Amino acid sequence: KNQVEQSPQSLIILEGKNCTLQCNYTVSPFSNLRWYKQDTGRGPVSLTIMTFSENTKSNGRYTATLDADTKQSSLHITASQLSDSASYICVVSRPGTASKLTFGTGTRLQVTL
Amino acid sequence: DAGVTQSPTHLIKTRGQQVTLRCSPKSGHDTVSWYQQALGQGPQFIFQYYEEEERQRGNFPDRFSGHQFPNYSSELNVNALLLGDSALYLCASSRVQGYEQYFGPGTRLTVT
């Protein structure tokens, strides 16, 4: 069964600290992996997209890594800000149309003072 | 360039009623996908429209139906609403066969 599992389920960190979110998947065949940021009650916003040949991609303070062999990905957030408080969703896509996405349940991150 | 837009923002309906949600895709996109996101869960794929036809469908009953118009905008219709239909409904647009999907802000549906 195609699944995407994320950990931790929730995380609280102090402003300015770094954190790393994990994503493990069993989706096969694999096309690409995406990380989205979703503010409460809003639509997801894409942070990074990686194909199997890419093992790291950055977007400002967000850096995603991918190990296609172990089917693991991580999202590292550097120097966290209060505005980083959101859910971070890992999404894995199979080849074909854009509809074949498997979503993780997300990691809820809260950045505090 | 406007991104994906959805209307209404919020909606409250009673069990048994019918609802229509609307989506306008990002400029240049011709494919629209609909998702249901229950509280604390990841989005679940409902269906996808391209060239005014339903191309793919997730595991949702026939109470969920849709339509795509010649200008690529789309509607999601849900009949005989159940309490369990309460969720955030997301629309995402893309170019056909493209892998970059852009999500709208969602419509929050509450069924009482």
gemmi code that builds the backbone of each chain (N, CA, C; Angstrom):
import gemmi

chains = {
    "A": [
        ("LYS", (0.846, -1.188, 0.000), (0.000, 0.000, 0.000), (0.881, 1.238, 0.000)),
        ("ASN", (0.519, 2.214, -0.849), (1.285, 3.449, -0.908), (0.986, 4.318, 0.302)),
        ("GLN", (2.027, 4.582, 1.098), (1.846, 5.372, 2.305), (2.964, 6.385, 2.479)),
        ("VAL", (2.648, 7.453, 3.184), (3.621, 8.463, 3.566), (3.454, 8.723, 5.058)),
        ("GLU", (4.511, 8.515, 5.813), (4.456, 8.700, 7.253), (5.402, 9.811, 7.673)),
        ("GLN", (4.919, 10.680, 8.542), (5.723, 11.808, 8.978), (5.916, 11.783, 10.488)),
        ("SER", (7.077, 12.295, 10.892), (7.357, 12.406, 12.317), (8.217, 13.644, 12.569)),
        ("PRO", (8.107, 14.242, 13.755), (7.091, 13.923, 14.749), (5.713, 14.406, 14.304)),
        ("GLN", (4.702, 14.033, 15.054), (3.353, 14.488, 14.742), (3.221, 15.977, 15.037)),
        ("SER", (3.864, 16.415, 16.104), (3.870, 17.833, 16.463), (5.192, 18.178, 17.136)),
        ("LEU", (5.515, 19.462, 17.098), (6.808, 19.922, 17.576), (6.684, 21.367, 18.033)),
        ("ILE", (7.280, 21.659, 19.192), (7.323, 23.027, 19.694), (8.787, 23.419, 19.869)),
        ("ILE", (9.195, 24.543, 19.256), (10.576, 25.000, 19.374), (10.599, 26.494, 19.659)),
        ("LEU", (11.729, 26.952, 20.187), (11.893, 28.382, 20.457), (12.324, 29.111, 19.190)),
        ("GLU", (11.866, 30.307, 19.073), (12.255, 31.140, 17.937), (13.776, 31.216, 17.834)),
        ("GLY", (14.265, 31.073, 16.614), (15.705, 31.137, 16.380), (16.379, 29.769, 16.328)),
        ("LYS", (15.690, 28.762, 16.854), (16.263, 27.414, 16.840), (16.021, 26.741, 15.501)),
        ("ASN", (16.814, 25.687, 15.242), (16.640, 24.874, 14.038), (15.803, 23.649, 14.364)),
        ("CYS", (15.209, 23.056, 13.349), (14.500, 21.796, 13.558), (14.504, 20.984, 12.262)),
        ("THR", (14.269, 19.683, 12.416), (14.233, 18.776, 11.271), (12.998, 17.906, 11.351)),
        ("LEU", (12.258, 17.866, 10.263), (11.057, 17.051, 10.157), (11.354, 15.858, 9.250)),
        ("GLN", (10.756, 14.713, 9.559), (11.057, 13.490, 8.835), (9.859, 12.994, 8.032)),
        ("CYS", (10.176, 12.328, 6.927), (9.147, 11.739, 6.064), (9.664, 10.409, 5.528)),
        ("ASN", (8.918, 9.334, 5.761), (9.229, 8.023, 5.198), (8.079, 7.605, 4.293)),
        ("TYR", (8.406, 7.001, 3.170), (7.335, 6.651, 2.237), (7.535, 5.252, 1.673)),
        ("THR", (6.416, 4.674, 1.249), (6.453, 3.364, 0.599), (5.860, 3.441, -0.801)),
        ("VAL", (5.611, 4.671, -1.275), (4.999, 4.870, -2.583), (5.917, 4.338, -3.672)),
        ("SER", (5.332, 3.576, -4.586), (6.096, 3.023, -5.697), (5.183, 2.836, -6.895)),
        ("PRO", (5.633, 3.110, -8.087), (6.902, 3.753, -8.416), (6.919, 5.219, -7.994)),
        ("PHE", (8.117, 5.755, -7.910), (8.291, 7.104, -7.380), (8.567, 8.083, -8.504)),
        ("SER", (7.936, 9.244, -8.432), (8.200, 10.294, -9.407), (8.874, 11.496, -8.750)),
        ("ASN", (8.244, 12.034, -7.734), (8.849, 13.169, -7.038), (8.278, 13.290, -5.628)),
        ("LEU", (8.988, 14.039, -4.803), (8.572, 14.264, -3.423), (8.529, 15.764, -3.179)),
        ("ARG", (7.464, 16.193, -2.517), (7.273, 17.618, -2.274), (7.052, 17.874, -0.799)),
        ("TRP", (7.477, 19.000, -0.365), (7.142, 19.497, 0.964), (6.268, 20.738, 0.796)),
        ("TYR", (5.164, 20.729, 1.553), (4.255, 21.869, 1.556), (4.164, 22.442, 2.966)),
        ("LYS", (3.942, 23.745, 3.033), (3.626, 24.416, 4.292), (2.156, 24.793, 4.248)),
        ("GLN", (1.435, 24.448, 5.306), (0.011, 24.768, 5.336), (-0.340, 25.486, 6.623)),
        ("ASP", (-0.722, 26.744, 6.492), (-1.231, 27.485, 7.641), (-2.640, 26.996, 7.946)),
        ("THR", (-3.041, 27.125, 9.194), (-4.337, 26.606, 9.633), (-5.463, 27.174, 8.781)),
        ("GLY", (-6.292, 26.290, 8.233), (-7.442, 26.705, 7.450), (-7.122, 27.250, 6.079)),
        ("ARG", (-5.893, 27.104, 5.637), (-5.490, 27.616, 4.334), (-5.002, 26.481, 3.447)),
        ("GLY", (-4.835, 26.766, 2.160), (-4.326, 25.758, 1.243), (-2.825, 25.581, 1.388)),
        ("PRO", (-2.318, 24.406, 1.059), (-0.867, 24.147, 1.132), (-0.095, 24.994, 0.132)),
        ("VAL", (1.093, 25.408, 0.524), (1.983, 26.183, -0.336), (3.263, 25.383, -0.526)),
        ("SER", (3.669, 25.202, -1.773), (4.837, 24.385, -2.064), (6.126, 25.027, -1.575)),
        ("LEU", (6.954, 24.221, -0.909), (8.276, 24.681, -0.461), (9.368, 24.142, -1.387)),
        ("THR", (9.359, 22.840, -1.621), (10.369, 22.207, -2.481), (9.743, 21.036, -3.235)),
        ("ILE", (10.314, 20.731, -4.382), (9.987, 19.521, -5.140), (11.295, 18.863, -5.540)),
        ("MET", (11.408, 17.558, -5.302), (12.624, 16.831, -5.671), (12.271, 15.576, -6.445)),
        ("THR", (12.996, 15.347, -7.533), (12.879, 14.074, -8.246), (13.861, 13.087, -7.646)),
        ("PHE", (13.837, 11.839, -8.129), (14.677, 10.803, -7.526), (16.165, 11.106, -7.675)),
        ("SER", (16.527, 11.915, -8.669), (17.945, 12.186, -8.920), (18.487, 13.345, -8.065)),
        ("GLU", (17.582, 14.023, -7.356), (18.017, 15.136, -6.513), (18.071, 14.694, -5.062)),
        ("ASN", (19.119, 15.043, -4.341), (19.177, 14.638, -2.947), (19.104, 15.812, -1.985)),
        ("THR", (19.091, 17.026, -2.493), (18.899, 18.178, -1.629), (18.387, 19.364, -2.447)),
        ("LYS", (17.532, 20.147, -1.798), (17.015, 21.350, -2.445), (16.667, 22.360, -1.362)),
        ("SER", (17.042, 23.597, -1.600), (16.819, 24.653, -0.606), (15.860, 25.703, -1.113)),
        ("ASN", (15.155, 26.294, -0.181), (14.256, 27.406, -0.457), (14.354, 28.335, 0.745)),
        ("GLY", (15.298, 29.269, 0.665), (15.512, 30.164, 1.797), (16.010, 29.410, 3.016)),
        ("ARG", (15.278, 29.513, 4.118), (15.687, 28.833, 5.349), (15.218, 27.378, 5.380)),
        ("TYR", (14.571, 26.927, 4.344), (14.097, 25.545, 4.262), (15.031, 24.738, 3.353)),
        ("THR", (15.507, 23.592, 3.864), (16.332, 22.693, 3.071), (15.755, 21.287, 3.163)),
        ("ALA", (15.427, 20.717, 2.025), (14.895, 19.357, 1.985), (15.964, 18.406, 1.462)),
        ("THR", (15.973, 17.205, 2.019), (16.872, 16.162, 1.539), (16.046, 14.950, 1.139)),
        ("LEU", (16.594, 14.159, 0.239), (15.916, 12.962, -0.223), (16.909, 11.830, -0.388)),
        ("ASP", (16.588, 10.685, 0.184), (17.336, 9.453, -0.040), (16.370, 8.466, -0.680)),
        ("ALA", (16.428, 8.371, -1.994), (15.487, 7.523, -2.724), (15.727, 6.039, -2.468)),
        ("ASP", (16.934, 5.702, -2.040), (17.231, 4.292, -1.754), (16.521, 3.824, -0.486)),
        ("THR", (16.576, 4.646, 0.544), (15.915, 4.292, 1.804), (14.497, 4.834, 1.890)),
        ("LYS", (14.094, 5.595, 0.882), (12.756, 6.182, 0.822), (12.490, 7.075, 2.038)),
        ("GLN", (13.446, 7.959, 2.261), (13.327, 8.888, 3.372), (13.620, 10.308, 2.900)),
        ("SER", (12.936, 11.255, 3.509), (13.188, 12.659, 3.235), (13.141, 13.430, 4.538)),
        ("SER", (13.811, 14.562, 4.565), (13.750, 15.424, 5.730), (13.616, 16.874, 5.282)),
        ("LEU", (13.020, 17.670, 6.135), (12.921, 19.107, 5.916), (13.564, 19.800, 7.104)),
        ("HIS", (14.625, 20.547, 6.831), (15.350, 21.247, 7.879), (15.003, 22.728, 7.814)),
        ("ILE", (14.603, 23.269, 8.950), (14.284, 24.693, 9.037), (15.341, 25.365, 9.898)),
        ("THR", (15.964, 26.365, 9.344), (17.056, 27.064, 10.031), (16.559, 28.385, 10.608)),
        ("ALA", (17.047, 28.702, 11.798), (16.730, 29.985, 12.432), (15.235, 30.264, 12.388)),
        ("SER", (14.472, 29.417, 13.030), (13.007, 29.464, 12.943), (12.443, 30.829, 13.347)),
        ("GLN", (11.323, 31.159, 12.731), (10.608, 32.394, 13.011), (9.178, 32.059, 13.424)),
        ("LEU", (8.528, 32.990, 14.099), (7.159, 32.753, 14.536), (6.255, 32.408, 13.354)),
        ("SER", (6.544, 32.987, 12.206), (5.723, 32.751, 11.013), (5.912, 31.341, 10.435)),
        ("ASP", (6.889, 30.611, 10.950), (7.065, 29.217, 10.514), (6.037, 28.294, 11.161)),
        ("SER", (5.314, 28.791, 12.135), (4.285, 27.978, 12.799), (3.227, 27.586, 11.779)),
        ("ALA", (3.112, 26.286, 11.542), (2.216, 25.776, 10.505), (2.318, 24.257, 10.502)),
        ("SER", (1.551, 23.626, 9.625), (1.723, 22.199, 9.381), (2.591, 22.017, 8.144)),
        ("TYR", (3.466, 21.044, 8.194), (4.360, 20.763, 7.073), (4.020, 19.368, 6.563)),
        ("ILE", (3.631, 19.318, 5.300), (3.121, 18.085, 4.716), (4.081, 17.571, 3.663)),
        ("CYS", (4.384, 16.293, 3.763), (5.226, 15.600, 2.791), (4.288, 14.909, 1.800)),
        ("VAL", (4.534, 15.078, 0.525), (3.666, 14.524, -0.513), (4.526, 13.787, -1.531)),
        ("VAL", (4.176, 12.552, -1.817), (4.929, 11.745, -2.775), (4.051, 11.467, -3.985)),
        ("SER", (4.632, 11.628, -5.147), (3.886, 11.466, -6.391), (4.398, 10.257, -7.176)),
        ("ARG", (3.446, 9.524, -7.749), (3.798, 8.469, -8.701), (3.842, 9.055, -10.104)),
        ("PRO", (4.473, 8.379, -11.044), (4.514, 8.905, -12.412), (3.111, 9.022, -13.004)),
        ("GLY", (2.956, 9.972, -13.899), (1.651, 10.144, -14.523), (1.126, 11.528, -14.250)),
        ("THR", (-0.150, 11.633, -14.146), (-0.765, 12.946, -13.974), (-0.515, 13.473, -12.564)),
        ("ALA", (-0.761, 14.745, -12.431), (-0.506, 15.416, -11.153), (-1.446, 14.950, -10.060)),
        ("SER", (-2.438, 14.153, -10.390), (-3.408, 13.765, -9.375), (-2.921, 12.626, -8.498)),
        ("LYS", (-1.886, 11.911, -8.928), (-1.477, 10.713, -8.197), (-0.527, 11.084, -7.061)),
        ("LEU", (-1.065, 11.828, -6.120), (-0.273, 12.253, -4.981), (-0.711, 11.511, -3.735)),
        ("THR", (0.244, 11.112, -2.910), (-0.054, 10.528, -1.607), (0.441, 11.503, -0.546)),
        ("PHE", (-0.475, 11.966, 0.286), (-0.158, 12.978, 1.289), (0.145, 12.333, 2.635)),
        ("GLY", (1.135, 12.858, 3.327), (1.319, 12.517, 4.725), (0.329, 13.305, 5.568)),
        ("THR", (0.212, 12.956, 6.828), (-0.726, 13.663, 7.706), (-0.115, 14.934, 8.282)),
        ("GLY", (1.174, 15.150, 8.038), (1.793, 16.404, 8.411), (2.430, 16.418, 9.788)),
        ("THR", (3.333, 17.365, 9.969), (3.914, 17.680, 11.281), (3.473, 19.088, 11.640)),
        ("ARG", (2.867, 19.215, 12.809), (2.405, 20.518, 13.275), (3.528, 21.178, 14.043)),
        ("LEU", (4.071, 22.273, 13.512), (5.180, 22.983, 14.142), (4.672, 24.269, 14.786)),
        ("GLN", (5.071, 24.462, 16.039), (4.755, 25.708, 16.734), (6.056, 26.347, 17.176)),
        ("VAL", (6.296, 27.570, 16.746), (7.476, 28.325, 17.134), (7.059, 29.360, 18.180)),
        ("THR", (7.720, 29.335, 19.327), (7.332, 30.227, 20.418), (8.466, 31.158, 20.808)),
        ("LEU", (8.116, 32.191, 21.549), (9.127, 33.135, 22.028), (9.865, 32.573, 23.223)),
    ],
    "B": [
        ("ASP", (-0.589, 38.236, -11.609), (-1.132, 36.938, -11.999), (-1.803, 36.294, -10.795)),
        ("ALA", (-3.137, 36.144, -10.878), (-3.861, 35.557, -9.763), (-3.543, 34.066, -9.697)),
        ("GLY", (-3.428, 33.586, -8.480), (-3.246, 32.155, -8.297), (-4.593, 31.465, -8.347)),
        ("VAL", (-4.676, 30.329, -7.696), (-5.923, 29.575, -7.649), (-6.875, 30.265, -6.672)),
        ("THR", (-8.093, 30.498, -7.109), (-9.074, 31.116, -6.222), (-10.244, 30.170, -6.007)),
        ("GLN", (-10.831, 30.244, -4.812), (-11.964, 29.392, -4.467), (-13.045, 30.236, -3.790)),
        ("SER", (-14.272, 29.816, -4.016), (-15.386, 30.490, -3.338), (-16.476, 29.485, -3.021)),
        ("PRO", (-17.228, 29.684, -1.943), (-16.990, 30.722, -0.932), (-15.844, 30.322, -0.002)),
        ("THR", (-15.509, 31.195, 0.935), (-14.458, 30.896, 1.897), (-14.972, 29.937, 2.961)),
        ("HIS", (-16.150, 30.221, 3.442), (-16.784, 29.393, 4.464), (-18.231, 29.129, 4.066)),
        ("LEU", (-18.741, 28.000, 4.553), (-20.108, 27.621, 4.210), (-20.658, 26.730, 5.308)),
        ("ILE", (-21.877, 27.007, 5.729), (-22.542, 26.156, 6.716), (-23.818, 25.609, 6.093)),
        ("LYS", (-23.965, 24.284, 6.124), (-25.125, 23.625, 5.541), (-25.705, 22.640, 6.543)),
        ("THR", (-26.914, 22.226, 6.272), (-27.605, 21.251, 7.120), (-27.564, 19.886, 6.449)),
        ("ARG", (-27.559, 18.842, 7.254), (-27.588, 17.466, 6.725), (-28.683, 17.307, 5.683)),
        ("GLY", (-28.359, 16.627, 4.596), (-29.327, 16.381, 3.544), (-29.337, 17.432, 2.446)),
        ("GLN", (-28.777, 18.586, 2.728), (-28.747, 19.632, 1.715), (-27.674, 19.343, 0.657)),
        ("GLN", (-27.657, 20.203, -0.343), (-26.682, 20.102, -1.421), (-25.808, 21.350, -1.409)),
        ("VAL", (-24.555, 21.216, -1.870), (-23.652, 22.354, -1.866), (-22.830, 22.371, -3.159)),
        ("THR", (-22.499, 23.571, -3.605), (-21.631, 23.747, -4.775), (-20.467, 24.652, -4.405)),
        ("LEU", (-19.273, 24.153, -4.647), (-18.061, 24.917, -4.404), (-17.417, 25.243, -5.748)),
        ("ARG", (-16.732, 26.385, -5.800), (-16.192, 26.848, -7.080), (-14.701, 27.089, -6.999)),
        ("CYS", (-14.049, 26.918, -8.154), (-12.596, 27.060, -8.232), (-12.210, 27.660, -9.573)),
        ("SER", (-11.313, 28.635, -9.530), (-10.726, 29.178, -10.752), (-9.241, 28.860, -10.741)),
        ("PRO", (-8.733, 28.188, -11.776), (-7.331, 27.771, -11.763), (-6.379, 28.937, -11.999)),
        ("LYS", (-5.119, 28.664, -11.710), (-4.063, 29.636, -11.982), (-3.995, 29.862, -13.493)),
        ("SER", (-3.657, 31.075, -13.888), (-3.548, 31.408, -15.305), (-2.582, 30.460, -16.009)),
        ("GLY", (-3.024, 29.920, -17.147), (-2.183, 29.010, -17.907), (-2.368, 27.545, -17.552)),
        ("HIS", (-3.121, 27.271, -16.500), (-3.384, 25.890, -16.092), (-4.703, 25.404, -16.671)),
        ("ASP", (-4.737, 24.117, -17.024), (-5.934, 23.576, -17.657), (-6.506, 22.379, -16.908)),
        ("THR", (-5.864, 21.976, -15.845), (-6.287, 20.795, -15.090), (-6.621, 21.192, -13.663)),
        ("VAL", (-7.746, 20.715, -13.174), (-8.185, 21.044, -11.812), (-8.425, 19.756, -11.039)),
        ("SER", (-7.875, 19.705, -9.846), (-8.090, 18.563, -8.946), (-8.748, 19.055, -7.669)),
        ("TRP", (-9.598, 18.223, -7.105), (-10.283, 18.557, -5.852), (-9.851, 17.596, -4.756)),
        ("TYR", (-9.693, 18.144, -3.548), (-9.291, 17.359, -2.395), (-10.190, 17.688, -1.206)),
        ("GLN", (-10.368, 16.688, -0.346), (-11.075, 16.889, 0.917), (-10.069, 16.717, 2.050)),
        ("GLN", (-10.020, 17.681, 2.952), (-9.088, 17.588, 4.069), (-9.841, 17.708, 5.388)),
        ("ALA", (-9.961, 16.588, 6.073), (-10.574, 16.598, 7.394), (-9.591, 17.195, 8.392)),
        ("LEU", (-10.112, 17.673, 9.490), (-9.285, 18.333, 10.498), (-8.175, 17.403, 10.984)),
        ("GLY", (-6.943, 17.866, 10.929), (-5.811, 17.093, 11.414), (-5.334, 16.003, 10.483)),
        ("GLN", (-5.905, 15.938, 9.293), (-5.534, 14.914, 8.316), (-4.941, 15.544, 7.057)),
        ("GLY", (-4.286, 14.714, 6.265), (-3.805, 15.173, 4.974), (-4.935, 15.186, 3.958)),
        ("PRO", (-4.796, 15.953, 2.894), (-5.832, 15.992, 1.853), (-6.052, 14.623, 1.200)),
        ("GLN", (-7.305, 14.335, 0.879), (-7.683, 13.113, 0.175), (-8.191, 13.492, -1.215)),
        ("PHE", (-7.672, 12.831, -2.238), (-8.003, 13.146, -3.628), (-9.439, 12.741, -3.932)),
        ("ILE", (-10.227, 13.689, -4.467), (-11.620, 13.406, -4.838), (-11.688, 13.056, -6.320)),
        ("PHE", (-11.325, 14.006, -7.181), (-11.271, 13.755, -8.617), (-10.521, 14.866, -9.307)),
        ("GLN", (-10.255, 14.621, -10.605), (-9.518, 15.569, -11.424), (-10.264, 15.792, -12.733)),
        ("TYR", (-10.270, 17.051, -13.173), (-10.923, 17.406, -14.433), (-9.930, 17.981, -15.413)),
        ("TYR", (-10.086, 17.546, -16.654), (-9.274, 18.062, -17.755), (-10.128, 18.000, -19.004)),
        ("GLU", (-10.090, 19.033, -19.808), (-10.907, 19.121, -21.029), (-12.369, 18.818, -20.714)),
        ("GLU", (-12.837, 19.373, -19.620), (-14.243, 19.323, -19.217), (-14.744, 17.919, -18.891)),
        ("GLU", (-13.816, 17.006, -18.687), (-14.214, 15.640, -18.330), (-13.509, 15.190, -17.057)),
        ("GLU", (-14.169, 14.362, -16.284), (-13.553, 13.753, -15.116), (-12.572, 12.692, -15.608)),
        ("ARG", (-11.303, 12.873, -15.250), (-10.266, 11.977, -15.754), (-9.865, 10.918, -14.738)),
        ("GLN", (-9.834, 11.291, -13.487), (-9.465, 10.348, -12.444), (-10.325, 10.620, -11.226)),
        ("ARG", (-10.549, 9.561, -10.440), (-11.408, 9.702, -9.276), (-10.833, 8.933, -8.108)),
        ("GLY", (-10.926, 9.525, -6.944), (-10.510, 8.847, -5.732), (-11.664, 8.040, -5.160)),
        ("ASN", (-11.518, 7.607, -3.934), (-12.493, 6.738, -3.299), (-13.602, 7.546, -2.618)),
        ("PHE", (-14.393, 8.217, -3.419), (-15.500, 9.017, -2.903), (-16.802, 8.569, -3.565)),
        ("PRO", (-17.920, 8.624, -2.831), (-19.198, 8.159, -3.396), (-19.715, 9.087, -4.490)),
        ("ASP", (-20.749, 8.607, -5.175), (-21.327, 9.369, -6.283), (-21.990, 10.664, -5.833)),
        ("ARG", (-22.173, 10.814, -4.522), (-22.729, 12.085, -4.026), (-21.811, 13.261, -4.375)),
        ("PHE", (-20.549, 12.930, -4.615), (-19.562, 13.938, -4.996), (-19.473, 13.955, -6.525)),
        ("SER", (-19.773, 15.088, -7.099), (-19.688, 15.216, -8.550), (-19.073, 16.566, -8.887)),
        ("GLY", (-18.686, 16.704, -10.138), (-18.032, 17.944, -10.506), (-18.309, 18.340, -11.931)),
        ("HIS", (-17.711, 19.451, -12.266), (-17.865, 19.961, -13.626), (-16.692, 20.884, -13.915)),
        ("GLN", (-16.266, 20.881, -15.174), (-15.268, 21.861, -15.600), (-15.818, 22.623, -16.793)),
        ("PHE", (-15.621, 23.903, -16.790), (-16.151, 24.771, -17.822), (-15.088, 25.063, -18.885)),
        ("PRO", (-15.510, 25.586, -20.048), (-14.541, 25.863, -21.117), (-13.407, 26.802, -20.697)),
        ("ASN", (-13.646, 27.649, -19.697), (-12.572, 28.545, -19.241), (-11.697, 27.883, -18.181)),
        ("TYR", (-11.842, 26.585, -18.005), (-11.061, 25.731, -17.093), (-11.491, 25.823, -15.631)),
        ("SER", (-12.379, 26.751, -15.296), (-12.861, 26.792, -13.924), (-13.667, 25.534, -13.636)),
        ("SER", (-13.886, 25.274, -12.352), (-14.506, 24.002, -11.984), (-15.440, 24.174, -10.808)),
        ("GLU", (-16.385, 23.274, -10.707), (-17.291, 23.203, -9.568), (-17.229, 21.817, -8.946)),
        ("LEU", (-17.395, 21.794, -7.630), (-17.558, 20.544, -6.893), (-18.950, 20.574, -6.281)),
        ("ASN", (-19.739, 19.550, -6.538), (-21.077, 19.435, -5.980), (-21.132, 18.247, -5.036)),
        ("VAL", (-21.750, 18.472, -3.894), (-21.964, 17.377, -2.955), (-23.446, 17.344, -2.609)),
        ("ASN", (-24.075, 16.186, -2.852), (-25.495, 16.009, -2.561), (-25.690, 15.264, -1.247)),
        ("ALA", (-26.890, 15.415, -0.685), (-27.267, 14.661, 0.527), (-26.164, 14.732, 1.569)),
        ("LEU", (-25.831, 15.925, 1.970), (-24.711, 16.148, 2.877), (-24.837, 15.359, 4.177)),
        ("LEU", (-23.687, 14.846, 4.606), (-23.577, 14.135, 5.879), (-22.684, 14.943, 6.813)),
        ("LEU", (-22.822, 14.670, 8.115), (-21.969, 15.373, 9.070), (-20.487, 15.153, 8.733)),
        ("GLY", (-20.166, 13.962, 8.266), (-18.786, 13.609, 7.941), (-18.223, 14.330, 6.735)),
        ("ASP", (-19.071, 15.056, 6.030), (-18.577, 15.839, 4.891), (-17.959, 17.156, 5.341)),
        ("SER", (-18.095, 17.483, 6.605), (-17.479, 18.700, 7.132), (-15.965, 18.601, 6.970)),
        ("ALA", (-15.384, 19.557, 6.281), (-13.952, 19.504, 5.975), (-13.542, 20.775, 5.250)),
        ("LEU", (-12.233, 20.874, 5.018), (-11.696, 21.915, 4.143), (-11.581, 21.311, 2.750)),
        ("TYR", (-12.203, 21.924, 1.776), (-12.155, 21.430, 0.405), (-11.170, 22.277, -0.386)),
        ("LEU", (-10.166, 21.598, -0.901), (-9.080, 22.260, -1.613), (-9.172, 21.986, -3.102)),
        ("CYS", (-8.891, 23.011, -3.860), (-8.786, 22.900, -5.308), (-7.322, 23.126, -5.668)),
        ("ALA", (-6.816, 22.351, -6.587), (-5.441, 22.522, -7.050), (-5.433, 22.516, -8.571)),
        ("SER", (-4.638, 23.388, -9.164), (-4.565, 23.420, -10.621), (-3.157, 23.113, -11.094)),
        ("SER", (-3.065, 22.647, -12.334), (-1.774, 22.320, -12.931), (-1.947, 22.302, -14.445)),
        ("ARG", (-0.810, 22.249, -15.125), (-0.869, 21.981, -16.563), (-1.023, 20.468, -16.718)),
        ("VAL", (-1.704, 20.033, -17.751), (-1.873, 18.601, -17.938), (-0.504, 17.948, -18.015)),
        ("GLN", (-0.361, 16.828, -17.298), (0.879, 16.070, -17.213), (1.988, 16.807, -16.478)),
        ("GLY", (1.730, 18.002, -16.055), (2.719, 18.729, -15.274), (2.700, 18.257, -13.837)),
        ("TYR", (3.824, 18.338, -13.137), (3.828, 17.817, -11.783), (3.730, 18.905, -10.740)),
        ("GLU", (3.683, 20.151, -11.131), (3.584, 21.244, -10.176), (2.124, 21.606, -9.973)),
        ("GLN", (1.586, 21.342, -8.794), (0.217, 21.708, -8.473), (0.207, 22.919, -7.557)),
        ("TYR", (-0.684, 23.818, -7.840), (-0.867, 24.996, -7.002), (-2.226, 24.897, -6.329)),
        ("PHE", (-2.237, 25.049, -5.016), (-3.471, 24.917, -4.261), (-4.123, 26.274, -4.026)),
        ("GLY", (-5.450, 26.235, -3.988), (-6.206, 27.403, -3.584), (-6.288, 27.482, -2.072)),
        ("PRO", (-6.922, 28.535, -1.555), (-7.006, 28.724, -0.106), (-8.004, 27.802, 0.569)),
        ("GLY", (-8.864, 27.161, -0.215), (-9.813, 26.214, 0.351), (-11.155, 26.825, 0.700)),
        ("THR", (-12.148, 25.964, 0.785), (-13.476, 26.332, 1.280), (-13.754, 25.483, 2.498)),
        ("ARG", (-14.054, 26.136, 3.607), (-14.373, 25.405, 4.845), (-15.869, 25.123, 4.867)),
        ("LEU", (-16.230, 23.838, 4.772), (-17.638, 23.422, 4.797), (-17.959, 22.820, 6.158)),
        ("THR", (-18.987, 23.334, 6.785), (-19.469, 22.784, 8.044), (-20.886, 22.283, 7.838)),
        ("VAL", (-21.113, 21.020, 8.162), (-22.442, 20.418, 8.028), (-22.993, 20.187, 9.436)),
        ("THR", (-24.177, 20.756, 9.703), (-24.755, 20.632, 11.045), (-26.014, 19.769, 11.022)),
    ],
}
model = gemmi.Model(1)
for chain_id, residues in chains.items():
    chain = gemmi.Chain(chain_id)
    for i, (resn, *xyz) in enumerate(residues, 1):
        res = gemmi.Residue()
        res.name, res.seqid = resn, gemmi.SeqId(i, " ")
        for name, pos in zip(("N", "CA", "C"), xyz):
            atom = gemmi.Atom()
            atom.name, atom.element = name, gemmi.Element(name[0])
            atom.pos, atom.b_iso = gemmi.Position(*pos), 0.0
            res.add_atom(atom)
        chain.add_residue(res)
    model.add_chain(chain)
structure = gemmi.Structure()
structure.add_model(model)
structure.setup_entities()
